[in-house]
């Protein structure tokens, strides 16, 4: 179990930290992609109006902060399990 925690924890920490800190515009890119997908979905349903913006870059950064925190907790749990 420690190997799983020590493998998944740093991955979640780095991935979450990358979006949380908006490195290279990753949070803004996710928001643009979400908006484009919502617009495509509405157009495929026959609704030609503008798509409402539901997920902003701030929401992505908040979710990424939670993911980074979960990565820290699982990494520390893996380290404690080794002892």
mmCIF file of the N, C-alpha and C atoms, coordinates in Angstrom:
data_MODEL
# 
_entry.id   MODEL 
# 
loop_
_atom_site.group_PDB 
_atom_site.id 
_atom_site.type_symbol 
_atom_site.label_atom_id 
_atom_site.label_alt_id 
_atom_site.label_comp_id 
_atom_site.label_asym_id 
_atom_site.label_entity_id 
_atom_site.label_seq_id 
_atom_site.pdbx_PDB_ins_code 
_atom_site.Cartn_x 
_atom_site.Cartn_y 
_atom_site.Cartn_z 
_atom_site.occupancy 
_atom_site.B_iso_or_equiv 
_atom_site.pdbx_formal_charge 
_atom_site.auth_seq_id 
_atom_site.auth_comp_id 
_atom_site.auth_asym_id 
_atom_site.auth_atom_id 
_atom_site.pdbx_PDB_model_num 
ATOM 1   N N  . UNK A 1 1  ? 0.829   -1.191 0.000   1.00 0.00 ? 1  UNK A N  1 
ATOM 2   C CA . UNK A 1 1  ? 0.000   0.000  0.000   1.00 0.00 ? 1  UNK A CA 1 
ATOM 3   C C  . UNK A 1 1  ? 0.876   1.260  0.000   1.00 0.00 ? 1  UNK A C  1 
ATOM 4   N N  . UNK A 1 2  ? 2.027   1.159  0.637   1.00 0.00 ? 2  UNK A N  1 
ATOM 5   C CA . UNK A 1 2  ? 2.907   2.326  0.692   1.00 0.00 ? 2  UNK A CA 1 
ATOM 6   C C  . UNK A 1 2  ? 3.401   2.707  -0.700  1.00 0.00 ? 2  UNK A C  1 
ATOM 7   N N  . UNK A 1 3  ? 3.645   1.717  -1.546  1.00 0.00 ? 3  UNK A N  1 
ATOM 8   C CA . UNK A 1 3  ? 4.123   2.042  -2.893  1.00 0.00 ? 3  UNK A CA 1 
ATOM 9   C C  . UNK A 1 3  ? 3.048   2.754  -3.700  1.00 0.00 ? 3  UNK A C  1 
ATOM 10  N N  . UNK A 1 4  ? 1.790   2.368  -3.487  1.00 0.00 ? 4  UNK A N  1 
ATOM 11  C CA . UNK A 1 4  ? 0.702   3.043  -4.194  1.00 0.00 ? 4  UNK A CA 1 
ATOM 12  C C  . UNK A 1 4  ? 0.598   4.489  -3.736  1.00 0.00 ? 4  UNK A C  1 
ATOM 13  N N  . UNK A 1 5  ? 0.644   4.695  -2.424  1.00 0.00 ? 5  UNK A N  1 
ATOM 14  C CA . UNK A 1 5  ? 0.549   6.055  -1.896  1.00 0.00 ? 5  UNK A CA 1 
ATOM 15  C C  . UNK A 1 5  ? 1.746   6.903  -2.302  1.00 0.00 ? 5  UNK A C  1 
ATOM 16  N N  . UNK A 1 6  ? 2.924   6.292  -2.298  1.00 0.00 ? 6  UNK A N  1 
ATOM 17  C CA . UNK A 1 6  ? 4.121   7.041  -2.669  1.00 0.00 ? 6  UNK A CA 1 
ATOM 18  C C  . UNK A 1 6  ? 4.234   7.246  -4.178  1.00 0.00 ? 6  UNK A C  1 
ATOM 19  N N  . UNK A 1 7  ? 3.452   6.524  -4.958  1.00 0.00 ? 7  UNK A N  1 
ATOM 20  C CA . UNK A 1 7  ? 3.428   6.752  -6.407  1.00 0.00 ? 7  UNK A CA 1 
ATOM 21  C C  . UNK A 1 7  ? 2.356   7.774  -6.784  1.00 0.00 ? 7  UNK A C  1 
ATOM 22  N N  . UNK A 1 8  ? 1.162   7.593  -6.233  1.00 0.00 ? 8  UNK A N  1 
ATOM 23  C CA . UNK A 1 8  ? 0.045   8.465  -6.597  1.00 0.00 ? 8  UNK A CA 1 
ATOM 24  C C  . UNK A 1 8  ? 0.141   9.834  -5.924  1.00 0.00 ? 8  UNK A C  1 
ATOM 25  N N  . UNK A 1 9  ? 0.703   9.886  -4.726  1.00 0.00 ? 9  UNK A N  1 
ATOM 26  C CA . UNK A 1 9  ? 0.787   11.155 -3.991  1.00 0.00 ? 9  UNK A CA 1 
ATOM 27  C C  . UNK A 1 9  ? 1.576   12.234 -4.705  1.00 0.00 ? 9  UNK A C  1 
ATOM 28  N N  . UNK A 1 10 ? 2.821   11.963 -5.091  1.00 0.00 ? 10 UNK A N  1 
ATOM 29  C CA . UNK A 1 10 ? 3.583   12.999 -5.793  1.00 0.00 ? 10 UNK A CA 1 
ATOM 30  C C  . UNK A 1 10 ? 2.995   13.374 -7.154  1.00 0.00 ? 10 UNK A C  1 
ATOM 31  N N  . UNK A 1 11 ? 2.380   12.400 -7.834  1.00 0.00 ? 11 UNK A N  1 
ATOM 32  C CA . UNK A 1 11 ? 1.742   12.708 -9.120  1.00 0.00 ? 11 UNK A CA 1 
ATOM 33  C C  . UNK A 1 11 ? 0.596   13.691 -8.903  1.00 0.00 ? 11 UNK A C  1 
ATOM 34  N N  . UNK A 1 12 ? -0.235  13.429 -7.886  1.00 0.00 ? 12 UNK A N  1 
ATOM 35  C CA . UNK A 1 12 ? -1.340  14.343 -7.585  1.00 0.00 ? 12 UNK A CA 1 
ATOM 36  C C  . UNK A 1 12 ? -0.817  15.695 -7.113  1.00 0.00 ? 12 UNK A C  1 
ATOM 37  N N  . UNK A 1 13 ? 0.247   15.674 -6.347  1.00 0.00 ? 13 UNK A N  1 
ATOM 38  C CA . UNK A 1 13 ? 0.826   16.926 -5.847  1.00 0.00 ? 13 UNK A CA 1 
ATOM 39  C C  . UNK A 1 13 ? 1.361   17.782 -6.984  1.00 0.00 ? 13 UNK A C  1 
ATOM 40  N N  . UNK A 1 14 ? 2.101   17.178 -7.900  1.00 0.00 ? 14 UNK A N  1 
ATOM 41  C CA . UNK A 1 14 ? 2.678   17.947 -9.011  1.00 0.00 ? 14 UNK A CA 1 
ATOM 42  C C  . UNK A 1 14 ? 1.586   18.411 -9.965  1.00 0.00 ? 14 UNK A C  1 
ATOM 43  N N  . UNK A 1 15 ? 0.661   17.520 -10.306 1.00 0.00 ? 15 UNK A N  1 
ATOM 44  C CA . UNK A 1 15 ? -0.420  17.903 -11.220 1.00 0.00 ? 15 UNK A CA 1 
ATOM 45  C C  . UNK A 1 15 ? -1.318  18.980 -10.641 1.00 0.00 ? 15 UNK A C  1 
ATOM 46  N N  . UNK A 1 16 ? -1.694  18.819 -9.384  1.00 0.00 ? 16 UNK A N  1 
ATOM 47  C CA . UNK A 1 16 ? -2.526  19.828 -8.728  1.00 0.00 ? 16 UNK A CA 1 
ATOM 48  C C  . UNK A 1 16 ? -1.804  21.144 -8.541  1.00 0.00 ? 16 UNK A C  1 
ATOM 49  N N  . UNK A 1 17 ? -0.538  21.065 -8.167  1.00 0.00 ? 17 UNK A N  1 
ATOM 50  C CA . UNK A 1 17 ? 0.248   22.294 -7.997  1.00 0.00 ? 17 UNK A CA 1 
ATOM 51  C C  . UNK A 1 17 ? 0.436   23.037 -9.303  1.00 0.00 ? 17 UNK A C  1 
ATOM 52  N N  . UNK A 1 18 ? 0.587   22.288 -10.393 1.00 0.00 ? 18 UNK A N  1 
ATOM 53  C CA . UNK A 1 18 ? 0.768   22.898 -11.716 1.00 0.00 ? 18 UNK A CA 1 
ATOM 54  C C  . UNK A 1 18 ? -0.444  23.754 -12.085 1.00 0.00 ? 18 UNK A C  1 
ATOM 55  N N  . UNK A 1 19 ? -1.638  23.201 -11.895 1.00 0.00 ? 19 UNK A N  1 
ATOM 56  C CA . UNK A 1 19 ? -2.852  23.946 -12.242 1.00 0.00 ? 19 UNK A CA 1 
ATOM 57  C C  . UNK A 1 19 ? -3.141  25.008 -11.192 1.00 0.00 ? 19 UNK A C  1 
ATOM 58  N N  . UNK A 1 20 ? -2.915  24.688 -9.919  1.00 0.00 ? 20 UNK A N  1 
ATOM 59  C CA . UNK A 1 20 ? -3.200  25.639 -8.846  1.00 0.00 ? 20 UNK A CA 1 
ATOM 60  C C  . UNK A 1 20 ? -2.395  26.923 -9.014  1.00 0.00 ? 20 UNK A C  1 
ATOM 61  N N  . UNK A 1 21 ? -1.133  26.786 -9.387  1.00 0.00 ? 21 UNK A N  1 
ATOM 62  C CA . UNK A 1 21 ? -0.283  27.960 -9.573  1.00 0.00 ? 21 UNK A CA 1 
ATOM 63  C C  . UNK A 1 21 ? -0.414  28.556 -10.979 1.00 0.00 ? 21 UNK A C  1 
ATOM 64  N N  . UNK A 1 22 ? -1.241  27.934 -11.811 1.00 0.00 ? 22 UNK A N  1 
ATOM 65  C CA . UNK A 1 22 ? -1.521  28.409 -13.173 1.00 0.00 ? 22 UNK A CA 1 
ATOM 66  C C  . UNK A 1 22 ? -0.230  28.523 -13.987 1.00 0.00 ? 22 UNK A C  1 
ATOM 67  N N  . UNK A 1 23 ? 0.610   27.509 -13.879 1.00 0.00 ? 23 UNK A N  1 
ATOM 68  C CA . UNK A 1 23 ? 1.868   27.498 -14.611 1.00 0.00 ? 23 UNK A CA 1 
ATOM 69  C C  . UNK A 1 23 ? 1.572   27.328 -16.095 1.00 0.00 ? 23 UNK A C  1 
ATOM 70  N N  . UNK A 1 24 ? 2.143   28.208 -16.892 1.00 0.00 ? 24 UNK A N  1 
ATOM 71  C CA . UNK A 1 24 ? 1.959   28.238 -18.348 1.00 0.00 ? 24 UNK A CA 1 
ATOM 72  C C  . UNK A 1 24 ? 0.491   28.332 -18.751 1.00 0.00 ? 24 UNK A C  1 
ATOM 73  N N  . UNK A 1 25 ? -0.339  28.963 -17.917 1.00 0.00 ? 25 UNK A N  1 
ATOM 74  C CA . UNK A 1 25 ? -1.736  29.187 -18.247 1.00 0.00 ? 25 UNK A CA 1 
ATOM 75  C C  . UNK A 1 25 ? -2.589  27.933 -18.247 1.00 0.00 ? 25 UNK A C  1 
ATOM 76  N N  . UNK A 1 26 ? -2.223  26.950 -17.424 1.00 0.00 ? 26 UNK A N  1 
ATOM 77  C CA . UNK A 1 26 ? -2.942  25.675 -17.441 1.00 0.00 ? 26 UNK A CA 1 
ATOM 78  C C  . UNK A 1 26 ? -4.386  25.814 -16.962 1.00 0.00 ? 26 UNK A C  1 
ATOM 79  N N  . UNK A 1 27 ? -4.639  26.612 -15.932 1.00 0.00 ? 27 UNK A N  1 
ATOM 80  C CA . UNK A 1 27 ? -6.013  26.779 -15.442 1.00 0.00 ? 27 UNK A CA 1 
ATOM 81  C C  . UNK A 1 27 ? -6.862  27.521 -16.470 1.00 0.00 ? 27 UNK A C  1 
ATOM 82  N N  . UNK A 1 28 ? -6.293  28.535 -17.085 1.00 0.00 ? 28 UNK A N  1 
ATOM 83  C CA . UNK A 1 28 ? -7.030  29.274 -18.122 1.00 0.00 ? 28 UNK A CA 1 
ATOM 84  C C  . UNK A 1 28 ? -7.299  28.382 -19.325 1.00 0.00 ? 28 UNK A C  1 
ATOM 85  N N  . UNK A 1 29 ? -6.352  27.525 -19.654 1.00 0.00 ? 29 UNK A N  1 
ATOM 86  C CA . UNK A 1 29 ? -6.539  26.594 -20.769 1.00 0.00 ? 29 UNK A CA 1 
ATOM 87  C C  . UNK A 1 29 ? -7.659  25.609 -20.474 1.00 0.00 ? 29 UNK A C  1 
ATOM 88  N N  . UNK A 1 30 ? -7.714  25.095 -19.250 1.00 0.00 ? 30 UNK A N  1 
ATOM 89  C CA . UNK A 1 30 ? -8.800  24.190 -18.874 1.00 0.00 ? 30 UNK A CA 1 
ATOM 90  C C  . UNK A 1 30 ? -10.149 24.896 -18.921 1.00 0.00 ? 30 UNK A C  1 
ATOM 91  N N  . UNK A 1 31 ? -10.193 26.154 -18.511 1.00 0.00 ? 31 UNK A N  1 
ATOM 92  C CA . UNK A 1 31 ? -11.446 26.909 -18.558 1.00 0.00 ? 31 UNK A CA 1 
ATOM 93  C C  . UNK A 1 31 ? -11.891 27.129 -20.001 1.00 0.00 ? 31 UNK A C  1 
ATOM 94  N N  . UNK A 1 32 ? -10.951 27.454 -20.892 1.00 0.00 ? 32 UNK A N  1 
ATOM 95  C CA . UNK A 1 32 ? -11.307 27.634 -22.304 1.00 0.00 ? 32 UNK A CA 1 
ATOM 96  C C  . UNK A 1 32 ? -11.803 26.339 -22.922 1.00 0.00 ? 32 UNK A C  1 
ATOM 97  N N  . UNK A 1 33 ? -11.143 25.244 -22.573 1.00 0.00 ? 33 UNK A N  1 
ATOM 98  C CA . UNK A 1 33 ? -11.563 23.941 -23.113 1.00 0.00 ? 33 UNK A CA 1 
ATOM 99  C C  . UNK A 1 33 ? -12.951 23.568 -22.607 1.00 0.00 ? 33 UNK A C  1 
ATOM 100 N N  . UNK A 1 34 ? -13.226 23.832 -21.336 1.00 0.00 ? 34 UNK A N  1 
ATOM 101 C CA . UNK A 1 34 ? -14.543 23.555 -20.771 1.00 0.00 ? 34 UNK A CA 1 
ATOM 102 C C  . UNK A 1 34 ? -15.621 24.390 -21.457 1.00 0.00 ? 34 UNK A C  1 
ATOM 103 N N  . UNK A 1 35 ? -15.299 25.647 -21.700 1.00 0.00 ? 35 UNK A N  1 
ATOM 104 C CA . UNK A 1 35 ? -16.258 26.530 -22.377 1.00 0.00 ? 35 UNK A CA 1 
ATOM 105 C C  . UNK A 1 35 ? -16.524 26.072 -23.807 1.00 0.00 ? 35 UNK A C  1 
ATOM 106 N N  . UNK A 1 36 ? -15.484 25.664 -24.519 1.00 0.00 ? 36 UNK A N  1 
ATOM 107 C CA . UNK A 1 36 ? -15.639 25.183 -25.890 1.00 0.00 ? 36 UNK A CA 1 
ATOM 108 C C  . UNK A 1 36 ? -16.463 23.897 -25.927 1.00 0.00 ? 36 UNK A C  1 
ATOM 109 N N  . UNK A 1 37 ? -16.234 22.997 -24.976 1.00 0.00 ? 37 UNK A N  1 
ATOM 110 C CA . UNK A 1 37 ? -17.018 21.766 -24.927 1.00 0.00 ? 37 UNK A CA 1 
ATOM 111 C C  . UNK A 1 37 ? -18.481 22.035 -24.608 1.00 0.00 ? 37 UNK A C  1 
ATOM 112 N N  . UNK A 1 38 ? -18.747 22.985 -23.713 1.00 0.00 ? 38 UNK A N  1 
ATOM 113 C CA . UNK A 1 38 ? -20.137 23.334 -23.393 1.00 0.00 ? 38 UNK A CA 1 
ATOM 114 C C  . UNK A 1 38 ? -20.833 23.927 -24.614 1.00 0.00 ? 38 UNK A C  1 
ATOM 115 N N  . UNK A 1 39 ? -20.106 24.747 -25.374 1.00 0.00 ? 39 UNK A N  1 
ATOM 116 C CA . UNK A 1 39 ? -20.689 25.332 -26.576 1.00 0.00 ? 39 UNK A CA 1 
ATOM 117 C C  . UNK A 1 39 ? -20.978 24.262 -27.634 1.00 0.00 ? 39 UNK A C  1 
ATOM 118 N N  . UNK A 1 40 ? -20.052 23.335 -27.817 1.00 0.00 ? 40 UNK A N  1 
ATOM 119 C CA . UNK A 1 40 ? -20.275 22.245 -28.773 1.00 0.00 ? 40 UNK A CA 1 
ATOM 120 C C  . UNK A 1 40 ? -21.460 21.373 -28.360 1.00 0.00 ? 40 UNK A C  1 
ATOM 121 N N  . UNK A 1 41 ? -21.586 21.118 -27.073 1.00 0.00 ? 41 UNK A N  1 
ATOM 122 C CA . UNK A 1 41 ? -22.702 20.313 -26.592 1.00 0.00 ? 41 UNK A CA 1 
ATOM 123 C C  . UNK A 1 41 ? -24.035 21.007 -26.850 1.00 0.00 ? 41 UNK A C  1 
ATOM 124 N N  . UNK A 1 42 ? -24.089 22.310 -26.593 1.00 0.00 ? 42 UNK A N  1 
ATOM 125 C CA . UNK A 1 42 ? -25.335 23.048 -26.828 1.00 0.00 ? 42 UNK A CA 1 
ATOM 126 C C  . UNK A 1 42 ? -25.662 23.107 -28.317 1.00 0.00 ? 42 UNK A C  1 
ATOM 127 N N  . UNK A 1 43 ? -24.663 23.261 -29.155 1.00 0.00 ? 43 UNK A N  1 
ATOM 128 C CA . UNK A 1 43 ? -24.913 23.310 -30.599 1.00 0.00 ? 43 UNK A CA 1 
ATOM 129 C C  . UNK A 1 43 ? -25.376 21.952 -31.119 1.00 0.00 ? 43 UNK A C  1 
ATOM 130 N N  . UNK A 1 44 ? -24.846 20.865 -30.557 1.00 0.00 ? 44 UNK A N  1 
ATOM 131 C CA . UNK A 1 44 ? -25.276 19.538 -31.007 1.00 0.00 ? 44 UNK A CA 1 
ATOM 132 C C  . UNK A 1 44 ? -26.711 19.246 -30.589 1.00 0.00 ? 44 UNK A C  1 
ATOM 133 N N  . UNK A 1 45 ? -27.190 19.922 -29.555 1.00 0.00 ? 45 UNK A N  1 
ATOM 134 C CA . UNK A 1 45 ? -28.571 19.760 -29.111 1.00 0.00 ? 45 UNK A CA 1 
ATOM 135 C C  . UNK A 1 45 ? -29.520 20.703 -29.838 1.00 0.00 ? 45 UNK A C  1 
ATOM 136 N N  . UNK A 1 46 ? -28.990 21.539 -30.694 1.00 0.00 ? 46 UNK A N  1 
ATOM 137 C CA . UNK A 1 46 ? -29.824 22.448 -31.463 1.00 0.00 ? 46 UNK A CA 1 
ATOM 138 C C  . UNK A 1 46 ? -30.001 23.819 -30.846 1.00 0.00 ? 46 UNK A C  1 
ATOM 139 N N  . UNK A 1 47 ? -29.386 24.087 -29.742 1.00 0.00 ? 47 UNK A N  1 
ATOM 140 C CA . UNK A 1 47 ? -29.474 25.389 -29.085 1.00 0.00 ? 47 UNK A CA 1 
ATOM 141 C C  . UNK A 1 47 ? -28.329 26.247 -29.598 1.00 0.00 ? 47 UNK A C  1 
ATOM 142 N N  . UNK A 1 48 ? -28.630 27.286 -30.356 1.00 0.00 ? 48 UNK A N  1 
ATOM 143 C CA . UNK A 1 48 ? -27.591 28.093 -30.977 1.00 0.00 ? 48 UNK A CA 1 
ATOM 144 C C  . UNK A 1 48 ? -27.226 29.334 -30.168 1.00 0.00 ? 48 UNK A C  1 
ATOM 145 N N  . UNK A 1 49 ? -27.760 29.451 -28.970 1.00 0.00 ? 49 UNK A N  1 
ATOM 146 C CA . UNK A 1 49 ? -27.421 30.589 -28.120 1.00 0.00 ? 49 UNK A CA 1 
ATOM 147 C C  . UNK A 1 49 ? -26.044 30.405 -27.497 1.00 0.00 ? 49 UNK A C  1 
ATOM 148 N N  . UNK A 1 50 ? -25.553 31.444 -26.833 1.00 0.00 ? 50 UNK A N  1 
ATOM 149 C CA . UNK A 1 50 ? -24.232 31.329 -26.197 1.00 0.00 ? 50 UNK A CA 1 
ATOM 150 C C  . UNK A 1 50 ? -24.290 30.390 -24.990 1.00 0.00 ? 50 UNK A C  1 
ATOM 151 N N  . UNK A 1 51 ? -23.233 29.667 -24.792 1.00 0.00 ? 51 UNK A N  1 
ATOM 152 C CA . UNK A 1 51 ? -23.152 28.740 -23.660 1.00 0.00 ? 51 UNK A CA 1 
ATOM 153 C C  . UNK A 1 51 ? -22.810 29.511 -22.387 1.00 0.00 ? 51 UNK A C  1 
ATOM 154 N N  . UNK A 1 52 ? -23.486 29.200 -21.284 1.00 0.00 ? 52 UNK A N  1 
ATOM 155 C CA . UNK A 1 52 ? -23.135 29.870 -20.024 1.00 0.00 ? 52 UNK A CA 1 
ATOM 156 C C  . UNK A 1 52 ? -21.782 29.374 -19.521 1.00 0.00 ? 52 UNK A C  1 
ATOM 157 N N  . UNK A 1 53 ? -21.024 30.275 -18.935 1.00 0.00 ? 53 UNK A N  1 
ATOM 158 C CA . UNK A 1 53 ? -19.709 29.906 -18.405 1.00 0.00 ? 53 UNK A CA 1 
ATOM 159 C C  . UNK A 1 53 ? -19.902 29.393 -16.980 1.00 0.00 ? 53 UNK A C  1 
ATOM 160 N N  . UNK A 1 54 ? -19.743 28.104 -16.815 1.00 0.00 ? 54 UNK A N  1 
ATOM 161 C CA . UNK A 1 54 ? -19.982 27.474 -15.518 1.00 0.00 ? 54 UNK A CA 1 
ATOM 162 C C  . UNK A 1 54 ? -18.683 27.316 -14.742 1.00 0.00 ? 54 UNK A C  1 
ATOM 163 N N  . UNK A 1 55 ? -17.651 26.817 -15.406 1.00 0.00 ? 55 UNK A N  1 
ATOM 164 C CA . UNK A 1 55 ? -16.381 26.541 -14.739 1.00 0.00 ? 55 UNK A CA 1 
ATOM 165 C C  . UNK A 1 55 ? -15.356 27.579 -15.197 1.00 0.00 ? 55 UNK A C  1 
ATOM 166 N N  . UNK A 1 56 ? -14.938 28.415 -14.272 1.00 0.00 ? 56 UNK A N  1 
ATOM 167 C CA . UNK A 1 56 ? -13.947 29.434 -14.578 1.00 0.00 ? 56 UNK A CA 1 
ATOM 168 C C  . UNK A 1 56 ? -12.556 28.939 -14.184 1.00 0.00 ? 56 UNK A C  1 
ATOM 169 N N  . UNK A 1 57 ? -11.562 29.727 -14.501 1.00 0.00 ? 57 UNK A N  1 
ATOM 170 C CA . UNK A 1 57 ? -10.189 29.359 -14.134 1.00 0.00 ? 57 UNK A CA 1 
ATOM 171 C C  . UNK A 1 57 ? -10.033 29.306 -12.608 1.00 0.00 ? 57 UNK A C  1 
ATOM 172 N N  . UNK A 1 58 ? -10.761 30.144 -11.904 1.00 0.00 ? 58 UNK A N  1 
ATOM 173 C CA . UNK A 1 58 ? -10.692 30.122 -10.442 1.00 0.00 ? 58 UNK A CA 1 
ATOM 174 C C  . UNK A 1 58 ? -11.217 28.827 -9.858  1.00 0.00 ? 58 UNK A C  1 
ATOM 175 N N  . UNK A 1 59 ? -12.261 28.282 -10.455 1.00 0.00 ? 59 UNK A N  1 
ATOM 176 C CA . UNK A 1 59 ? -12.797 26.999 -9.993  1.00 0.00 ? 59 UNK A CA 1 
ATOM 177 C C  . UNK A 1 59 ? -11.789 25.887 -10.248 1.00 0.00 ? 59 UNK A C  1 
ATOM 178 N N  . UNK A 1 60 ? -11.151 25.904 -11.420 1.00 0.00 ? 60 UNK A N  1 
ATOM 179 C CA . UNK A 1 60 ? -10.129 24.895 -11.718 1.00 0.00 ? 60 UNK A CA 1 
ATOM 180 C C  . UNK A 1 60 ? -8.976  24.997 -10.730 1.00 0.00 ? 60 UNK A C  1 
ATOM 181 N N  . UNK A 1 61 ? -8.584  26.214 -10.376 1.00 0.00 ? 61 UNK A N  1 
ATOM 182 C CA . UNK A 1 61 ? -7.474  26.393 -9.433  1.00 0.00 ? 61 UNK A CA 1 
ATOM 183 C C  . UNK A 1 61 ? -7.857  25.908 -8.036  1.00 0.00 ? 61 UNK A C  1 
ATOM 184 N N  . UNK A 1 62 ? -9.111  26.123 -7.638  1.00 0.00 ? 62 UNK A N  1 
ATOM 185 C CA . UNK A 1 62 ? -9.585  25.647 -6.337  1.00 0.00 ? 62 UNK A CA 1 
ATOM 186 C C  . UNK A 1 62 ? -9.586  24.122 -6.299  1.00 0.00 ? 62 UNK A C  1 
ATOM 187 N N  . UNK A 1 63 ? -10.095 23.485 -7.353  1.00 0.00 ? 63 UNK A N  1 
ATOM 188 C CA . UNK A 1 63 ? -10.097 22.021 -7.421  1.00 0.00 ? 63 UNK A CA 1 
ATOM 189 C C  . UNK A 1 63 ? -8.673  21.465 -7.435  1.00 0.00 ? 63 UNK A C  1 
ATOM 190 N N  . UNK A 1 64 ? -7.772  22.147 -8.125  1.00 0.00 ? 64 UNK A N  1 
ATOM 191 C CA . UNK A 1 64 ? -6.383  21.702 -8.182  1.00 0.00 ? 64 UNK A CA 1 
ATOM 192 C C  . UNK A 1 64 ? -5.708  21.848 -6.823  1.00 0.00 ? 64 UNK A C  1 
ATOM 193 N N  . UNK A 1 65 ? -6.068  22.881 -6.064  1.00 0.00 ? 65 UNK A N  1 
ATOM 194 C CA . UNK A 1 65 ? -5.511  23.035 -4.716  1.00 0.00 ? 65 UNK A CA 1 
ATOM 195 C C  . UNK A 1 65 ? -5.932  21.865 -3.838  1.00 0.00 ? 65 UNK A C  1 
ATOM 196 N N  . UNK A 1 66 ? -7.182  21.436 -3.970  1.00 0.00 ? 66 UNK A N  1 
ATOM 197 C CA . UNK A 1 66 ? -7.661  20.285 -3.216  1.00 0.00 ? 66 UNK A CA 1 
ATOM 198 C C  . UNK A 1 66 ? -6.911  19.023 -3.640  1.00 0.00 ? 66 UNK A C  1 
ATOM 199 N N  . UNK A 1 67 ? -6.664  18.871 -4.933  1.00 0.00 ? 67 UNK A N  1 
ATOM 200 C CA . UNK A 1 67 ? -5.927  17.711 -5.439  1.00 0.00 ? 67 UNK A CA 1 
ATOM 201 C C  . UNK A 1 67 ? -4.484  17.717 -4.927  1.00 0.00 ? 67 UNK A C  1 
ATOM 202 N N  . UNK A 1 68 ? -3.856  18.878 -4.904  1.00 0.00 ? 68 UNK A N  1 
ATOM 203 C CA . UNK A 1 68 ? -2.480  18.979 -4.393  1.00 0.00 ? 68 UNK A CA 1 
ATOM 204 C C  . UNK A 1 68 ? -2.430  18.651 -2.906  1.00 0.00 ? 68 UNK A C  1 
ATOM 205 N N  . UNK A 1 69 ? -3.421  19.108 -2.163  1.00 0.00 ? 69 UNK A N  1 
ATOM 206 C CA . UNK A 1 69 ? -3.478  18.789 -0.735  1.00 0.00 ? 69 UNK A CA 1 
ATOM 207 C C  . UNK A 1 69 ? -3.665  17.291 -0.531  1.00 0.00 ? 69 UNK A C  1 
ATOM 208 N N  . UNK A 1 70 ? -4.498  16.665 -1.339  1.00 0.00 ? 70 UNK A N  1 
ATOM 209 C CA . UNK A 1 70 ? -4.685  15.217 -1.251  1.00 0.00 ? 70 UNK A CA 1 
ATOM 210 C C  . UNK A 1 70 ? -3.382  14.495 -1.593  1.00 0.00 ? 70 UNK A C  1 
ATOM 211 N N  . UNK A 1 71 ? -2.616  15.043 -2.518  1.00 0.00 ? 71 UNK A N  1 
ATOM 212 C CA . UNK A 1 71 ? -1.326  14.462 -2.848  1.00 0.00 ? 71 UNK A CA 1 
ATOM 213 C C  . UNK A 1 71 ? -0.348  14.533 -1.696  1.00 0.00 ? 71 UNK A C  1 
ATOM 214 N N  . UNK A 1 72 ? -0.348  15.650 -0.987  1.00 0.00 ? 72 UNK A N  1 
ATOM 215 C CA . UNK A 1 72 ? 0.532   15.788 0.183   1.00 0.00 ? 72 UNK A CA 1 
ATOM 216 C C  . UNK A 1 72 ? 0.129   14.791 1.262   1.00 0.00 ? 72 UNK A C  1 
ATOM 217 N N  . UNK A 1 73 ? -1.170  14.686 1.512   1.00 0.00 ? 73 UNK A N  1 
ATOM 218 C CA . UNK A 1 73 ? -1.652  13.778 2.554   1.00 0.00 ? 73 UNK A CA 1 
ATOM 219 C C  . UNK A 1 73 ? -1.325  12.329 2.205   1.00 0.00 ? 73 UNK A C  1 
ATOM 220 N N  . UNK A 1 74 ? -1.544  11.939 0.953   1.00 0.00 ? 74 UNK A N  1 
ATOM 221 C CA . UNK A 1 74 ? -1.260  10.545 0.596   1.00 0.00 ? 74 UNK A CA 1 
ATOM 222 C C  . UNK A 1 74 ? 0.245   10.254 0.590   1.00 0.00 ? 74 UNK A C  1 
ATOM 223 N N  . UNK A 1 75 ? 1.057   11.224 0.218   1.00 0.00 ? 75 UNK A N  1 
ATOM 224 C CA . UNK A 1 75 ? 2.502   11.029 0.283   1.00 0.00 ? 75 UNK A CA 1 
ATOM 225 C C  . UNK A 1 75 ? 2.963   10.876 1.731   1.00 0.00 ? 75 UNK A C  1 
ATOM 226 N N  . UNK A 1 76 ? 2.463   11.722 2.607   1.00 0.00 ? 76 UNK A N  1 
ATOM 227 C CA . UNK A 1 76 ? 2.830   11.598 4.019   1.00 0.00 ? 76 UNK A CA 1 
ATOM 228 C C  . UNK A 1 76 ? 2.311   10.293 4.611   1.00 0.00 ? 76 UNK A C  1 
ATOM 229 N N  . UNK A 1 77 ? 1.117   9.870  4.192   1.00 0.00 ? 77 UNK A N  1 
ATOM 230 C CA . UNK A 1 77 ? 0.594   8.586  4.661   1.00 0.00 ? 77 UNK A CA 1 
ATOM 231 C C  . UNK A 1 77 ? 1.458   7.433  4.198   1.00 0.00 ? 77 UNK A C  1 
ATOM 232 N N  . UNK A 1 78 ? 1.946   7.510  2.970   1.00 0.00 ? 78 UNK A N  1 
ATOM 233 C CA . UNK A 1 78 ? 2.852   6.467  2.481   1.00 0.00 ? 78 UNK A CA 1 
ATOM 234 C C  . UNK A 1 78 ? 4.155   6.443  3.231   1.00 0.00 ? 78 UNK A C  1 
ATOM 235 N N  . UNK A 1 79 ? 4.679   7.619  3.567   1.00 0.00 ? 79 UNK A N  1 
ATOM 236 C CA . UNK A 1 79 ? 5.929   7.675  4.321   1.00 0.00 ? 79 UNK A CA 1 
ATOM 237 C C  . UNK A 1 79 ? 5.751   7.152  5.740   1.00 0.00 ? 79 UNK A C  1 
ATOM 238 N N  . UNK A 1 80 ? 4.608   7.448  6.340   1.00 0.00 ? 80 UNK A N  1 
ATOM 239 C CA . UNK A 1 80 ? 4.345   6.940  7.690   1.00 0.00 ? 80 UNK A CA 1 
ATOM 240 C C  . UNK A 1 80 ? 4.158   5.428  7.679   1.00 0.00 ? 80 UNK A C  1 
ATOM 241 N N  . UNK A 1 81 ? 3.611   4.899  6.594   1.00 0.00 ? 81 UNK A N  1 
ATOM 242 C CA . UNK A 1 81 ? 3.384   3.471  6.516   1.00 0.00 ? 81 UNK A CA 1 
ATOM 243 C C  . UNK A 1 81 ? 4.701   2.703  6.341   1.00 0.00 ? 81 UNK A C  1 
ATOM 244 N N  . UNK A 1 82 ? 5.713   3.351  5.804   1.00 0.00 ? 82 UNK A N  1 
ATOM 245 C CA . UNK A 1 82 ? 7.006   2.685  5.644   1.00 0.00 ? 82 UNK A CA 1 
ATOM 246 C C  . UNK A 1 82 ? 7.689   2.429  6.976   1.00 0.00 ? 82 UNK A C  1 
ATOM 247 N N  . UNK A 1 83 ? 7.413   3.262  7.966   1.00 0.00 ? 83 UNK A N  1 
ATOM 248 C CA . UNK A 1 83 ? 8.103   3.130  9.251   1.00 0.00 ? 83 UNK A CA 1 
ATOM 249 C C  . UNK A 1 83 ? 7.567   2.019  10.082  1.00 0.00 ? 83 UNK A C  1 
# 
